[in-house]
Amino acid sequence: CPWGAPSTTSISCSLADVMSEQLAKELQLEEENAAFPEVVAAAEGPFITGENIDTSSDLMLAQMLQMEFDREYDAQLRREEKKINGDSKVSISFENYRKVHPYDSDSSEDEVDWQDTRHDPYRADKPTTTSRRGFIGKGKDITTKHDEVVCGRKNTARMENFAPEFQVGDGIGMDLKLSNQVFNALKQHAYSEERRSARLHEKKEHSTAEKAVDPKTRLLLYKMVNSGMLETITGCISTGKESVVFHAYGGKSATEGKVIPPECAIKVFKTTLNEFKNRDKYIKDDYRFKDRFSKLNPRKIIRMWAEKEMHNLTRMQNAGIPCPQVVILKKHVLVMSFIGQDQVPAPKLKDVTLSNEDMKKAYYQILNMMQQLYRECNLVHADLSEYNMLWHDGKVWLIDVSQSVEPTHPHGLEFLFRDCRNVSQFFQKGGVAEALNERELFNAVSGLNITADNEVDFQAEIEALEKMNEDHVQNHGKKLSTFSSDGDPPIYDE
């Protein structure tokens, strides 16, 4: 009968076969427990591993096929992740859809990053939003969108929108509430810092900075070394508001008849414009550069500043005044002779300790140089002080004459009076009894017989002389000095 109970036939087996099969299963379970204790404990049955296994059971074959399918499925998910993410900094993950197995650990790509961003403690909580009506709650428990606590928490969450460089902290486990005033101040500060960092980065790339040069200036220096004019550039020896000075060893001359000093000083004028905002008065009214000043953009004025120092040094050198010798000028890079020896620059007059005789000797040298500068070179230093005078080989050397102007400059006499004040105060403090005061020194240098009882009236007469000369220039169009002087100024000598 087809609906009848099937007849069961017993399969005879020996006791040895049963014992060997049970022993094999126990050994397999022990190995799996030792290798993967958690997985084996959670699994309902033993995993089929190894090569020499019995495939006569349909259950074993199904488990093997399922494991192979899981491997291929995980590999396909990894390929999809790589295809979608690419090189993006923000990536997605199919971790929740994988069927990761402990035995599939032969590749480093199978390692899982268990950091779950959904439970990240550093992630700020979303601020509670109010309804379209503008308030929530009823009666005494009503809360509007202008509530101090709600606004404070919203402001704290908005700090995530600041620039990454702006450190706002984490605030884990803290109920931070920032007022509108504090949040607006922080927002404005973060915006200002972001703009300032961008400006600093641009300055480093496109302009010279302290003890550093921009790529264009480095190219000029490389060309000087490659041409053989300079043997090597050793390093920075001085920095200032307007320039950076490097030391270099001279090489062979690029032109016939020109001697390169053994040691050179390279003065690189900084190409940042903020240092020249208050220094244009030294050059815009100078008749030598007045016509060119209005036609140039501010960045090219810096090259004119270097050219101005070269011309002033040439005048001083022709007059026999101790000063650096000009070697060559390339745009805003001026190469001069080095005042010093063996990479050690000569000390400034403010840093050297002189005896009474040497101090007196230095004073008369400076007095004679100021007279030569005024009478023979037709120049006023305009920044003469103990900071711009070097002591080398027993005499004083003048440096930094880029701001020097002629006496007919609209402010030339004012600059001369300021130089006389600096020199008189320094040597009077240094113990030179013969040192003249600023008014006597001004008359001795300029030859103008200005008689005034006090400094205010003295400066008033100086301004009147400058106004008279400026009116003469406007009427006749010539730079002729109308200063009345009683002959040549007296020569002071020790």
SVG drawing of the C-alpha trace seen along z (x, -y; Angstrom):
<svg xmlns="http://www.w3.org/2000/svg" viewBox="-2 -136 95 142">
<polyline fill="none" stroke="black" stroke-width="0.4" points="0.0,0.0 1.5,-3.4 0.1,-4.9 1.4,-2.2 4.3,-2.6 7.7,-2.0 9.6,1.0 12.7,0.1 15.8,2.0 18.5,1.8 22.1,1.2 24.5,3.2 27.8,1.6 30.7,2.6 31.4,1.1 34.9,0.0 33.5,-2.2 31.1,-3.9 33.9,-4.6 36.3,-5.9 33.7,-8.3 32.8,-9.7 36.5,-10.2 37.1,-12.1 34.2,-14.4 35.4,-15.1 38.9,-15.9 37.5,-18.2 35.4,-20.1 38.3,-20.5 40.4,-22.0 37.6,-24.4 37.0,-25.4 40.7,-26.2 40.8,-28.3 37.4,-30.1 35.9,-29.7 33.2,-32.4 32.0,-31.3 31.9,-27.7 30.0,-28.4 27.4,-30.4 27.2,-28.0 24.6,-25.4 26.8,-22.9 30.4,-22.4 32.0,-24.3 33.4,-22.1 37.0,-23.0 39.9,-21.1 40.5,-19.3 40.0,-15.6 36.4,-15.7 33.5,-13.3 31.1,-14.8 28.6,-12.0 26.2,-14.0 23.9,-16.6 24.1,-18.8 27.9,-19.1 27.7,-20.0 25.1,-22.7 27.3,-24.2 30.3,-24.2 28.3,-25.9 26.9,-28.5 30.4,-29.4 31.7,-29.8 28.7,-32.0 29.3,-34.2 32.9,-34.7 32.0,-35.7 29.3,-38.0 31.7,-39.8 34.3,-40.2 31.6,-41.7 30.7,-44.2 34.3,-45.2 34.6,-45.9 31.5,-48.0 32.9,-50.1 36.1,-50.7 34.2,-51.7 31.9,-54.1 34.4,-55.7 37.5,-56.0 39.9,-58.6 37.2,-60.6 37.8,-61.6 34.2,-60.8 33.4,-57.1 30.5,-54.8 30.6,-51.3 28.5,-48.1 29.7,-46.7 26.2,-45.9 25.5,-43.8 28.6,-41.7 28.6,-38.1 32.1,-38.1 33.4,-34.7 36.4,-34.1 38.0,-31.6 38.1,-34.2 41.0,-36.2 43.6,-35.6 43.5,-39.2 44.1,-42.5 41.0,-43.9 38.8,-41.7 39.8,-43.7 36.8,-45.7 36.9,-49.1 34.5,-48.7 34.2,-52.4 30.5,-53.0 29.9,-56.7 26.2,-56.3 27.4,-56.0 30.4,-58.4 30.7,-60.3 32.4,-63.2 29.4,-63.8 27.3,-66.7 23.7,-66.1 21.2,-67.6 19.6,-70.7 16.0,-70.4 13.9,-72.2 10.8,-74.2 7.6,-73.9 6.4,-76.2 4.4,-78.1 7.6,-79.2 6.9,-77.6 6.3,-74.2 4.4,-73.3 1.4,-74.8 0.8,-77.1 3.7,-77.6 5.8,-75.0 5.8,-76.9 9.2,-77.3 9.8,-79.7 12.5,-79.6 14.2,-82.5 14.6,-80.6 18.1,-81.1 18.7,-77.4 17.6,-76.4 19.6,-79.1 22.6,-78.3 22.6,-74.6 22.0,-75.6 25.0,-77.9 27.2,-75.1 26.2,-72.8 26.9,-75.5 30.5,-75.6 31.1,-72.5 30.8,-74.8 33.9,-76.7 37.2,-76.2 39.0,-72.9 42.0,-74.9 39.9,-76.7 39.9,-74.5 36.5,-74.5 37.0,-71.5 34.8,-68.4 32.7,-69.0 31.9,-65.3 29.3,-64.9 28.8,-68.6 25.7,-70.5 27.3,-73.6 25.2,-76.6 26.7,-79.6 25.0,-83.0 24.5,-84.8 27.1,-87.4 29.8,-84.8 28.9,-82.8 29.1,-85.8 32.4,-86.9 33.8,-83.4 32.4,-83.3 34.0,-86.6 37.3,-85.6 37.4,-82.3 36.7,-84.1 39.4,-86.6 41.9,-83.9 41.1,-82.1 41.7,-85.2 44.9,-86.0 46.3,-82.5 45.5,-82.8 47.3,-86.2 50.4,-84.8 50.5,-81.8 50.4,-84.2 53.1,-86.4 55.4,-83.4 54.9,-82.3 55.0,-85.6 57.2,-88.0 60.3,-88.1 60.0,-87.5 62.4,-87.7 65.5,-85.6 63.8,-84.1 63.4,-85.1 60.7,-84.4 61.3,-82.2 62.1,-85.1 64.7,-86.4 66.2,-83.0 66.5,-82.7 68.4,-86.0 70.8,-84.8 71.3,-81.4 72.1,-83.3 74.8,-85.3 76.4,-82.2 76.1,-80.3 77.7,-83.1 80.7,-83.0 80.2,-86.5 79.6,-85.0 81.4,-81.9 78.9,-81.0 76.3,-82.6 76.9,-81.7 73.9,-83.0 71.9,-85.9 73.8,-88.4 71.3,-91.1 67.5,-91.8 65.6,-95.0 62.2,-96.5 63.0,-97.1 65.7,-94.5 67.6,-91.3 71.4,-91.2 73.3,-88.1 77.0,-87.3 78.7,-85.9 82.2,-85.2 83.0,-87.0 84.0,-85.2 85.4,-86.3 84.1,-89.4 81.6,-89.0 82.9,-92.1 86.4,-93.2 88.0,-95.7 85.6,-95.2 87.0,-93.8 84.7,-91.7 85.6,-92.1 86.6,-88.9 83.6,-89.2 80.3,-90.7 77.1,-91.8 73.8,-91.1 71.0,-93.4 67.6,-92.0 64.9,-94.6 61.7,-93.1 58.9,-93.0 56.1,-93.4 54.5,-96.8 53.4,-97.3 56.9,-98.5 56.9,-101.3 53.6,-102.9 55.3,-105.7 58.5,-105.8 57.2,-107.1 57.9,-110.7 61.6,-110.0 61.3,-109.3 58.1,-110.8 59.4,-114.4 63.0,-113.6 63.4,-115.2 65.6,-112.3 62.6,-109.9 59.6,-112.2 58.6,-111.7 58.9,-107.9 57.2,-107.6 53.7,-108.4 54.0,-105.9 54.9,-102.9 52.8,-100.5 53.7,-100.2 55.7,-96.9 58.1,-98.5 58.8,-101.3 60.8,-98.8 63.2,-98.4 63.5,-102.2 64.3,-102.2 67.3,-99.9 68.3,-102.0 68.2,-105.1 70.6,-103.5 73.0,-102.5 73.2,-106.1 73.7,-107.5 76.5,-105.1 78.2,-105.9 78.1,-109.6 79.6,-108.9 82.3,-106.7 83.4,-109.3 83.6,-111.8 85.8,-109.5 83.3,-108.9 83.8,-105.4 80.9,-103.3 80.2,-100.0 81.3,-99.7 78.6,-99.0 79.2,-95.8 76.0,-95.3 72.2,-95.9 69.7,-93.4 66.1,-94.5 65.7,-94.7 69.0,-92.8 72.0,-95.1 75.4,-93.5 78.0,-95.6 81.4,-95.1 81.3,-93.5 82.3,-95.7 83.9,-93.2 86.1,-90.1 85.7,-86.3 81.9,-86.4 81.8,-88.6 80.2,-92.0 81.6,-95.1 79.8,-96.1 77.4,-99.0 78.5,-102.1 75.9,-101.5 77.3,-98.0 81.0,-98.8 82.7,-100.0 85.2,-102.8 87.8,-104.6 87.5,-108.4 90.1,-109.0 88.4,-106.7 85.0,-108.2 86.3,-111.7 87.9,-110.5 84.7,-109.0 82.8,-112.2 85.1,-114.3 85.0,-111.7 81.2,-111.8 81.2,-115.6 83.5,-115.7 81.4,-113.0 78.2,-115.0 79.8,-118.1 81.2,-116.2 77.8,-114.5 76.1,-117.9 78.6,-120.0 80.2,-117.5 77.6,-114.8 74.6,-117.2 72.9,-114.7 71.3,-114.4 71.4,-111.0 67.9,-111.3 68.3,-108.4 71.7,-108.9 72.1,-107.4 74.4,-105.0 72.4,-102.2 73.5,-103.0 77.2,-103.6 79.8,-100.8 83.2,-100.8 85.8,-99.0 89.6,-99.4 89.6,-102.3 87.1,-104.5 83.4,-105.0 81.5,-103.7 78.1,-104.9 75.5,-102.4 71.8,-102.3 71.5,-105.4 68.4,-104.3 66.3,-107.0 68.9,-109.8 67.6,-112.9 69.1,-116.1 68.9,-119.3 66.5,-120.8 63.9,-118.1 60.8,-119.6 61.7,-118.0 65.5,-117.8 66.4,-120.3 64.0,-118.7 65.8,-115.3 69.1,-117.0 68.1,-118.5 66.8,-115.1 70.2,-113.6 72.0,-116.3 69.8,-115.6 70.6,-111.9 74.4,-112.4 74.6,-115.1 72.6,-113.1 74.7,-109.9 78.1,-111.5 77.0,-113.7 75.9,-110.6 79.2,-109.0 81.2,-111.6 82.5,-113.7 82.8,-117.2 83.4,-118.9 80.1,-117.6 77.9,-120.4 74.2,-120.5 71.8,-119.8 71.3,-123.5 75.1,-124.2 75.7,-121.0 73.0,-121.9 74.6,-125.3 78.1,-123.7 77.0,-121.1 74.7,-123.2 76.4,-126.6 73.1,-128.3 73.3,-131.0 70.0,-130.3 69.8,-132.2 67.1,-131.1 66.8,-131.1 64.9,-127.8 64.2,-124.7 60.7,-125.7 61.8,-128.9 64.7,-127.1 62.4,-124.5 60.1,-127.3 62.9,-129.0 63.8,-125.7 60.2,-125.2 60.2,-128.8 63.4,-128.0 61.9,-124.9 58.7,-126.7 60.7,-129.4 62.6,-126.8 59.4,-124.9 57.8,-128.2 60.9,-128.8 60.6,-125.3 56.9,-125.9 57.6,-129.2 60.7,-128.4 60.5,-124.6 64.1,-124.2 65.6,-122.6 67.9,-125.4 68.7,-126.1 67.7,-129.5 69.2,-129.0 71.3,-132.0 74.6,-131.0 77.5,-133.1 80.2,-131.3 81.3,-127.6 80.6,-126.0 83.6,-125.8 85.6,-122.6 86.0,-121.0 89.0,-118.9 90.6,-117.6"/>
</svg>
